[in-house]
Amino acid sequence: MVEDNEREADAAILDALFAQSPQGLYVFDTDLRVTRFNQAARGVRGMRPDEVLGLTLGKVAHGFPTEEITSLAKEVLRTGEVIRNRMVRGRPPSMPGREMVASLSLFRLKGAAGQTLGLAVLVDDVTEREAALERLDVLHEAQRTVGTSLDAFRTAAELADVLVPRLADAASVDLVDDTLRGRSPHRGPVTADTPLRRAAFQSLRGEEGPLAAGELSTYPFPTPYTQALNDLSPRLVPRIRADDAWLDADPDRTEALVSAGVHSLIVVPLKLRETVMGLASLYRFSRPEPFDEETLALATEVVAKAAVHIDNARSYARERDIATTLQRGLMPDRPPELSAVDTAYAYLPEGAGGDWYDVIPLSGARVALVVGDVTGHGIEAAATMGQLRTALRTLALQELEPDELLVRLDETAAFLARTRSPAGSDGSDAAGEFLATCLCVVYDPVSRTCTAARAGHPPPVLLGPDGSTTPFDVPAGPPLGADGAGYTSATITLPESSLLGLYTNGLVSTRGKDADATIGRLVEVLAQPEQSLGQLCDEAVYELMPARPQDDAVLLLARTRALRAEYITRWTLPNRRSVVSTARRLVEHQLEDWGLEDAVFTTELIVSELVTNAIRYGEGPIELRLVYDRNLICEVSDASSTSPHMRQATESDEGGRGLFIVMQLSDRWGSRTSGNGKTIWSEQSLSRDTAADPGL
């Protein structure tokens, strides 16, 4: 009696388990035919028990991969292995037009004697759970892969790659043209005739879209595209029907949609804070289920994330354009024509950084050649470059030697770094990196000497007249703004027609290439003395620059020249008042020999004042030098290192007007110091007829 009660209790529990379990339960015999099931089991709802009992596993799993499931069941019967939570996807007849995701657990049933009784299968509908996980996966993938660069086209392509195939069978991204150009975006809705540029297209078929990448187009009105642009709200078209009125507005696109078999459409505006930047369009033609509201919400969220990155790319493009314009505006229009050197340059502000160059005419027909590189990119780097270039030009015109010039420029750079850094706002040294690097070279065509100093910058390339490499070891100094310990110059005497090459890291430091090998290739390119400097610049750019530069690049080439000896005259005079008249006569005779009679009177006055100044305030013998260049240069040197100071004489003063007279009669004048004393110089412009190019 007790045993009967226990059996009845067990049977009741088993019946309750089958009836009340939220999971689908199946029991199959060894031939994989249904012997028991519950109504929670998918695929049998609404069927009578006698219609289900005896069905094979393949028929019960109709709509799912039956061969895979049957093979798995036979393996469990044979081995006894337990299978847990095996995910399968299908479209059962009970869910027409929708995909179901089921979790299967299978285990073998054995009797008390160890014999195989059959197979138990637990089926759990995890469609909603998997859909939620897939949505999270899509969002995670968008977060991880969209916006890896500040390029709008690349960001659009990354967005299309996320949308296809996860949400759509094909997707296109069209951007408002002003967005790609970095201009201020259009706030609020845009009209139907707003030009959109195709930025990206992705399809399961791997084919190109009806529009080529970069092609401009407009969407005819009225269509879901123009409606989305009009009110900045997404549009869902679950089923595209041939008789939809909006299809008539755009026959060309309609033909493309029909031929591709597109049956469902989503259009999402790319917007940020009511600012429209474009459209993302999603299409389905391969999978049969149409887009739904959940997919629309997910697509809208993904597109919104991409819109942030596209706006960043737009802002970057705008700032880059401003910085590039600022850079170009701060650069010299073209190097001046000089007797000391022939020059050519390649200036490529591709990275909107702070690279610069300069060619500065100095006294005595000398010239300063400069290249520099400010750290960072953007408007701030360009502005800093302008400040450093102005400071350097001012220091160069003070006739400082390259090493002393860099010391002074380093002080300026350190000050700029402190004012730009929060750490230096209280006047303390700003921590952090250096501000810039710089290379300064001064060439004298009279002595053919070249003096150079560098602050954290690559040394110059020097080649002889025949193209052979000439060693020029310029000591390395610390970068500007790094609180360095000073700089040391190097001097070398060059034969005429030597080639100097000054460059920035952007030319030789290409990602993935060895810098030393690249510099070697630069030397090979420049070792062609028969080529013009412009041709050498172009060839260096062709050989060394990548297709998409990430940094600015500058190459400044200078071919040295030497002034002919007959256009340079110097005299050494004793430090006596009587030599003033002698100096005037010497100048008169020399200018007549050069055919510059019109300049005699003015030059005599200048020489008289300069020699008198040297006698009165200088020391030792006096050297007078005339140089017939594009200008007429007059120089008076003495052994004193005291720099002259011009003062304004009063009406009652008998003297003190000498330098004032020199300033009035000269186009430029100044003084420079050297290890042997100082030189006061004056330059006079010559007429076009008398000004020759004596260096040729």
SVG drawing of the C-alpha trace seen along z (x, -y; Angstrom):
<svg xmlns="http://www.w3.org/2000/svg" viewBox="-6 -126 104 130">
<polyline fill="none" stroke="black" stroke-width="0.4" points="0.0,0.0 2.8,-2.3 4.6,-1.6 1.5,-2.3 1.2,-5.7 4.8,-6.5 4.4,-5.6 1.3,-7.8 3.2,-10.7 6.1,-10.3 3.7,-10.2 2.0,-13.4 5.3,-15.2 6.4,-14.1 3.1,-15.3 3.4,-18.6 6.9,-19.0 5.8,-18.6 2.7,-20.7 4.2,-23.6 7.8,-23.9 8.4,-27.2 10.9,-25.4 10.0,-23.1 10.5,-19.5 10.7,-16.6 11.3,-12.9 12.3,-10.9 12.7,-7.1 15.9,-5.5 14.5,-6.1 14.2,-9.8 10.4,-9.8 8.4,-11.9 7.0,-9.9 6.2,-12.8 6.3,-16.6 4.8,-19.6 2.8,-22.5 5.7,-25.0 7.7,-23.3 8.0,-25.4 6.7,-23.9 3.8,-21.9 1.6,-24.7 -2.0,-24.4 -1.4,-20.7 -3.3,-17.7 -1.1,-15.2 -2.0,-12.5 -0.6,-14.7 2.7,-15.2 3.4,-11.8 5.5,-9.7 6.9,-12.7 10.5,-12.4 13.0,-14.9 13.5,-16.3 9.8,-17.2 9.7,-18.7 12.7,-20.9 11.2,-22.0 12.5,-25.5 15.8,-24.9 18.9,-23.2 17.4,-19.7 20.4,-17.7 22.7,-19.4 20.2,-18.8 19.6,-15.1 23.3,-14.4 23.8,-15.9 21.0,-13.8 22.4,-10.6 25.8,-11.4 24.3,-12.0 22.5,-8.6 25.7,-6.9 28.1,-8.4 26.0,-9.6 27.6,-13.0 25.5,-15.8 25.0,-18.9 24.1,-22.1 22.9,-25.4 23.6,-24.7 22.4,-27.8 20.5,-27.2 18.7,-29.7 15.7,-29.1 12.3,-30.3 9.7,-27.8 6.2,-27.8 4.8,-29.1 6.8,-32.4 6.3,-33.3 8.6,-36.0 10.7,-36.1 13.9,-34.4 14.0,-32.4 17.0,-31.6 16.7,-28.5 19.0,-27.1 19.1,-23.2 20.2,-20.9 20.3,-17.2 21.0,-14.2 20.5,-10.4 17.9,-8.6 18.9,-5.2 16.9,-2.6 17.7,-1.0 19.5,1.8 21.6,-0.6 19.7,-0.2 19.2,-3.3 15.6,-4.4 15.7,-7.5 16.7,-11.1 15.5,-14.2 15.6,-17.6 15.1,-20.9 14.3,-23.9 14.5,-27.5 13.4,-30.4 16.2,-32.9 15.3,-35.1 14.8,-38.3 17.9,-37.7 20.1,-37.1 18.6,-40.1 19.5,-42.3 23.0,-40.8 23.3,-41.4 22.2,-45.0 24.9,-45.4 27.4,-43.8 26.5,-46.2 26.9,-49.2 30.2,-47.9 31.5,-47.3 30.5,-50.8 32.2,-52.2 35.4,-50.2 35.7,-50.7 33.9,-53.9 36.0,-57.1 39.5,-55.7 40.7,-58.7 39.8,-62.3 38.9,-61.6 35.2,-62.0 35.4,-59.5 37.1,-56.9 34.6,-57.4 31.7,-57.0 33.2,-53.8 33.6,-52.5 29.9,-53.2 28.9,-51.3 31.0,-48.4 29.2,-48.2 25.8,-48.4 26.5,-45.7 25.8,-42.8 24.7,-43.2 21.7,-45.3 21.4,-45.7 22.3,-44.0 23.5,-47.3 24.2,-50.7 25.2,-54.1 26.5,-57.2 26.0,-60.6 27.5,-63.8 26.6,-67.4 29.4,-68.8 30.2,-71.6 30.9,-69.0 33.6,-67.4 35.2,-70.8 35.3,-71.7 32.9,-74.5 30.4,-75.4 27.6,-72.8 24.0,-73.7 21.8,-74.1 18.3,-72.8 16.6,-71.1 18.1,-71.4 16.3,-71.7 15.9,-68.9 18.4,-70.5 21.2,-70.4 24.2,-68.6 25.3,-65.5 28.5,-63.7 28.7,-59.9 31.1,-59.1 30.7,-55.3 28.8,-52.3 28.8,-48.7 26.9,-45.7 26.8,-42.0 27.2,-41.5 30.5,-43.4 29.4,-45.6 29.7,-49.3 26.6,-51.5 24.8,-53.5 27.0,-56.5 30.8,-56.4 32.6,-57.4 33.0,-61.2 30.2,-61.9 27.8,-64.7 24.0,-64.2 20.7,-65.4 17.6,-63.4 14.4,-64.4 11.5,-65.6 9.4,-64.1 11.1,-60.8 11.9,-59.3 15.4,-60.8 14.2,-64.4 11.7,-64.0 14.4,-62.9 16.5,-65.9 13.5,-68.1 12.6,-67.3 15.8,-65.5 13.8,-62.4 14.6,-58.9 12.3,-57.1 11.2,-53.5 9.8,-51.9 9.0,-48.2 7.8,-47.2 8.6,-48.9 5.8,-48.3 5.8,-49.0 2.9,-51.4 4.5,-53.6 4.0,-57.2 7.4,-58.4 9.1,-56.0 7.9,-58.0 9.9,-61.0 13.2,-59.3 13.0,-56.8 16.7,-56.2 17.0,-55.2 13.7,-53.3 15.2,-51.2 18.3,-50.5 16.2,-49.5 13.9,-47.2 16.8,-45.5 18.6,-44.9 15.5,-43.4 15.3,-45.9 12.1,-45.4 12.8,-47.4 14.4,-50.7 15.6,-52.9 16.9,-56.4 18.6,-58.1 19.9,-61.7 23.4,-62.3 22.9,-65.1 24.4,-66.6 22.6,-69.2 20.1,-69.9 23.0,-70.3 22.6,-68.1 25.7,-66.5 24.3,-63.9 22.2,-60.7 22.7,-57.0 20.5,-54.7 20.0,-51.0 18.6,-48.4 17.5,-44.8 17.2,-42.5 18.8,-39.2 17.2,-38.5 13.4,-38.2 12.4,-39.9 11.7,-43.7 13.2,-46.3 11.2,-47.0 11.1,-49.6 13.8,-47.9 16.2,-47.9 15.3,-51.5 16.1,-52.5 19.4,-50.6 20.4,-52.1 19.6,-55.6 21.8,-55.1 24.7,-53.8 24.4,-56.6 24.3,-59.2 27.6,-57.8 29.1,-58.1 27.8,-61.7 29.9,-62.8 33.0,-61.5 32.1,-63.0 31.6,-66.3 35.1,-65.9 36.5,-65.2 34.7,-68.3 36.1,-70.5 39.6,-69.0 39.4,-69.7 38.3,-73.3 41.1,-73.9 43.6,-72.2 42.5,-74.5 42.8,-77.6 46.2,-76.4 47.4,-75.7 46.2,-79.1 47.9,-80.7 51.1,-78.8 51.2,-79.8 50.4,-83.4 53.4,-83.5 55.8,-82.0 57.7,-84.2 56.1,-84.4 59.3,-83.3 62.9,-83.4 64.6,-86.7 67.1,-86.8 70.6,-87.0 74.2,-87.0 75.2,-84.6 73.1,-81.6 70.5,-80.3 67.6,-78.8 64.5,-76.6 62.2,-75.0 59.4,-72.5 57.0,-73.5 54.3,-70.9 52.1,-71.8 50.1,-68.6 50.0,-67.9 49.0,-71.5 52.0,-71.6 54.6,-74.2 57.4,-73.6 58.9,-76.7 61.8,-78.0 63.4,-81.4 66.0,-83.0 67.3,-86.2 69.6,-88.6 72.3,-89.9 74.9,-92.6 78.0,-92.1 76.1,-90.1 75.7,-87.2 72.6,-85.2 71.0,-83.2 69.2,-79.9 66.8,-78.6 64.5,-75.7 62.5,-74.9 59.9,-72.5 57.4,-73.4 56.0,-70.5 52.3,-69.8 49.8,-70.5 47.0,-73.0 46.4,-76.7 48.5,-76.9 51.5,-75.3 51.2,-77.6 50.9,-80.7 53.9,-79.6 55.8,-79.1 55.0,-82.6 56.3,-84.0 59.5,-82.0 60.1,-82.9 59.6,-86.6 61.9,-86.4 64.6,-84.6 64.4,-87.1 64.8,-89.9 67.8,-88.3 69.4,-87.5 69.1,-91.1 71.1,-92.0 74.0,-90.3 74.4,-87.5 76.4,-84.4 74.3,-81.2 75.2,-79.8 74.5,-83.1 71.3,-83.5 70.0,-80.1 70.9,-81.0 68.7,-84.1 66.0,-82.2 66.0,-79.5 65.2,-82.1 62.3,-83.3 61.1,-79.7 61.3,-79.0 59.3,-82.1 56.6,-81.0 56.6,-77.6 56.0,-79.0 53.2,-81.3 51.5,-78.4 51.8,-75.9 49.6,-75.9 52.6,-74.7 54.4,-77.9 51.6,-80.4 53.3,-81.4 56.6,-82.1 58.2,-78.8 59.8,-76.6 57.1,-74.8 57.5,-71.1 57.0,-69.0 58.5,-68.7 60.5,-71.2 58.8,-73.8 60.7,-73.5 63.8,-72.5 65.8,-74.8 68.8,-74.8 70.5,-78.1 73.2,-78.4 75.0,-81.6 76.9,-81.7 79.4,-84.5 79.9,-84.7 83.0,-86.8 85.0,-84.4 82.9,-81.3 82.6,-80.4 79.5,-78.6 78.7,-78.6 75.9,-76.5 74.4,-75.7 71.4,-73.5 69.0,-73.1 67.7,-69.5 67.4,-69.6 68.8,-67.2 72.1,-68.5 72.3,-69.9 73.1,-67.8 76.2,-69.1 77.3,-68.1 80.3,-69.4 80.0,-70.9 80.3,-67.4 77.6,-65.9 79.9,-64.2 79.0,-64.2 81.0,-66.6 81.2,-66.0 79.9,-68.9 79.7,-67.9 77.5,-70.5 77.4,-69.8 74.0,-68.9 72.4,-71.2 69.3,-70.9 65.9,-71.7 64.5,-75.2 62.6,-75.6 64.3,-72.6 66.4,-74.8 69.6,-73.7 73.2,-74.3 74.0,-76.4 75.0,-75.8 78.2,-75.4 78.7,-76.5 80.7,-74.8 82.4,-76.6 83.6,-75.2 84.9,-76.8 82.9,-75.8 83.9,-75.7 81.5,-77.6 78.4,-75.7 78.3,-73.6 74.8,-72.4 73.3,-72.8 70.1,-70.9 68.1,-71.8 65.0,-69.8 62.6,-68.9 61.8,-65.5 58.5,-65.2 60.6,-64.7 62.7,-61.8 60.8,-60.3 58.1,-58.3 56.3,-55.6 57.7,-52.2 60.9,-53.5 64.4,-53.8 65.3,-57.5 69.0,-57.0 68.1,-55.1 65.7,-57.8 68.4,-60.5 70.7,-58.4 68.1,-58.3 67.8,-62.1 71.5,-62.5 71.3,-60.3 68.5,-62.4 70.4,-65.6 73.6,-64.3 72.6,-65.4 74.4,-68.7 73.1,-68.9 69.5,-69.2 68.0,-72.6 67.2,-73.2 63.5,-73.2 63.7,-69.8 65.7,-68.4 63.0,-69.6 60.3,-67.9 62.2,-64.7 62.9,-64.6 59.2,-65.0 58.3,-62.2 60.8,-59.8 60.4,-60.5 56.9,-61.7 54.1,-59.1 50.8,-59.3 49.0,-60.5 51.5,-62.6 50.9,-62.8 53.4,-65.6 54.6,-68.8 57.7,-68.7 60.2,-71.4 63.2,-71.1 65.3,-74.2 68.1,-73.9 70.8,-76.5 73.6,-76.4 76.4,-78.6 78.0,-81.3 81.1,-83.4 81.5,-87.1 84.1,-87.9 87.3,-89.3 87.3,-92.4 84.0,-93.5 85.5,-93.4 88.0,-96.0 89.5,-96.6 92.0,-99.0 93.7,-99.1 94.1,-102.6 95.9,-104.0 93.9,-105.4 94.6,-109.1 92.2,-112.0 94.1,-112.6 93.0,-109.3 89.5,-110.6 90.3,-112.5 92.4,-109.5 89.4,-107.2 87.2,-109.5 89.7,-109.6 90.1,-105.8 86.3,-105.4 86.0,-107.9 88.5,-106.1 87.1,-102.7 83.5,-103.7 84.7,-105.3 86.4,-102.0 83.1,-100.2 81.2,-102.8 79.2,-104.0 80.0,-107.7 76.4,-108.6 77.1,-107.0 80.4,-108.8 79.1,-111.8 76.8,-109.9 79.3,-107.2 82.0,-109.7 79.8,-111.2 79.0,-107.8 82.7,-106.8 83.7,-110.1 81.3,-109.7 82.1,-106.0 85.8,-106.4 85.6,-109.5 83.4,-107.4 86.0,-104.7 88.9,-107.1 87.0,-108.8 85.5,-105.8 87.4,-102.8 90.8,-101.2 93.6,-99.9 93.9,-100.1 90.8,-100.7 89.7,-98.5 87.5,-100.0 85.8,-97.5 83.6,-98.2 81.5,-95.4 79.7,-95.8 76.8,-93.5 73.2,-94.0 73.6,-96.9 76.7,-99.0 78.0,-97.9 80.4,-100.0 82.0,-98.6 84.3,-100.1 85.9,-97.9 88.1,-98.5 89.4,-96.5 86.9,-97.9 83.9,-95.7 81.8,-98.7 78.7,-98.9 77.7,-102.3 74.6,-104.1 72.9,-106.8 71.6,-109.8 69.5,-112.8 71.7,-115.9 70.3,-119.2 70.6,-122.4 73.5,-123.6 75.6,-120.4 78.6,-120.6 78.8,-116.9 76.8,-113.7 75.2,-113.7 77.5,-111.3 75.4,-108.1 72.2,-110.0 73.7,-111.2 74.6,-107.6 71.1,-106.4 69.6,-109.1 71.9,-108.3 71.6,-104.5 68.8,-102.1 70.1,-99.9 72.8,-100.3 73.9,-98.5 76.8,-97.0 78.0,-93.5 80.7,-92.2 83.3,-89.5 86.2,-88.1 88.4,-90.9 86.2,-93.9 83.2,-95.4 82.0,-96.4 79.7,-99.3 78.1,-98.8 75.9,-100.7 73.9,-99.6 72.8,-101.7 70.3,-100.6 71.5,-100.9 69.4,-101.6 68.4,-98.8 70.9,-99.8 73.9,-99.9 73.0,-97.0 74.5,-93.9 74.9,-90.4 78.6,-90.3 78.4,-86.8 77.7,-85.4"/>
</svg>
